[in-house]
């Protein structure tokens, strides 16, 4: 992967594609429809068996994306200050929430996240996640996003992988803080190298969330691309790829600097971008 380079002009084109994809699909002409009603209308529950109505699924996904309206900020420099992180940078909560809505619409089950929660969840985090529309200001710990917790609490089978053993402690504290037991659908594979885990994983992945190697560390962009390539043969027929820290338009770019153009080149469809970027591999449902 070390010999992969990203031409700055090409990087700019790729980011424009991601920004403009909703306009290109004519979504600005769609009428406003309540997202919860969309989700509820998609499922016919009979004897506790969920059947997906595929006939209108693409349109329903696009309506969720159309209704995902949040302020965005893209960074033109890499060295963000503490104030930048706390007050001016987009927070992940609404991106994670929208990903969960789409995943539930598709009846996806298994999440693999490379890069686990680093800060414990508190009651304030739940209030912010469930009620707050503020894009930039949140409880201090919510800059982390708490994806592990919210994927788990939404009923997904979550495999959370991190090299830092402290992440295991923070996940356990989340449930202690809320007087809950650690749920059986949360699998903490900590400490563990993400690519090593993906090589060994023997199940199908419905949602691959890549939030591992920190921006600015050696080969961080190459590692995120390598992680996807390692997981590629284990991805379900319909799957989502979510990437964190994609809000940089600098020379080095975010964690997706190599992965986003690779995914687009291989037919993936970007659903949203900003602090996080979400891709789906197909919109042809049967």
Steps between C-alpha positions, in 0.01 A plus 500: 500500500795735555531582131143628475480875455197721460521779245375821658290595199343153489432523874311825440293338223415203721383724781284699259340174386420411859360848568289514186362147480167590661444787257594279207228258606236773508433472871433871537162444330384243755233612747575490872388169651537405866795262535337287770197443278730388221669248722177365646337459160786287373440205729217248500531315830322166502565249779814699591654440155612821326440516126647789302292668233766537231271664245557852629816459705734721298259792518454453874876507557536817294223664700685423823810659350300796373366559850849477651564873517786602724760774491837381372848637525795380296848578624768661286775439756603186688605625843168565670505675837308394808242769428468375143419152625264613776313790340546504123532141381195297400408231751436141388166438675262595216713314244489184711127539559433532125718199424301298752170604338620385159644176639172422677310574181718242323464253790878483543624315806877481546726799566879480500665817620874546481564758768284477811344757731768690691282683752219364717136587438302694763139611535594834340616310191161332466320833525727652236471202265123472526398865503775738398535631144803716578766400248806643673443519877449193716601355836879478488515123469257493206769613259584130515159405360445195724422288194562174683227576751240629256548217248468251785195664655333506157510121495790430267747220563811714558863394477708789629876480445774724634870479581455715812394301806353816656215478248378184669488682833312796348240271344446324831472834681230607253273226629602554860413870467154410377446215750483244220663164446741456210271358229559166329491656151814705574828323434807695614809375321746715690797524478529380141640636175218580260647347185604189690143466626352545151731230365371259764130597502281222356154660485324725253528874564196719436646829625873569500587807704859614452627732771837351587837650428502863611542772243860613499646164604719315248307359204160571655328535161670188363392302807134590455516393136679179601233428761226524238690279256559244775128495584378511139428129455313488832255780422133408459326529163347829619726692737600841627847649545519781756823697544576752774713817484429577136455874546842610372572658162871535568783351297515190721123470533301307757488131579321445169763675285576178312190299581234739367638518144561124506140429602356736239724346235359160596135599471409600855240772546568780752194574712637785711827664594636743756645398836420146387443355154258216424506275195267226383616238250178484299160661460368214285282307745307184415 
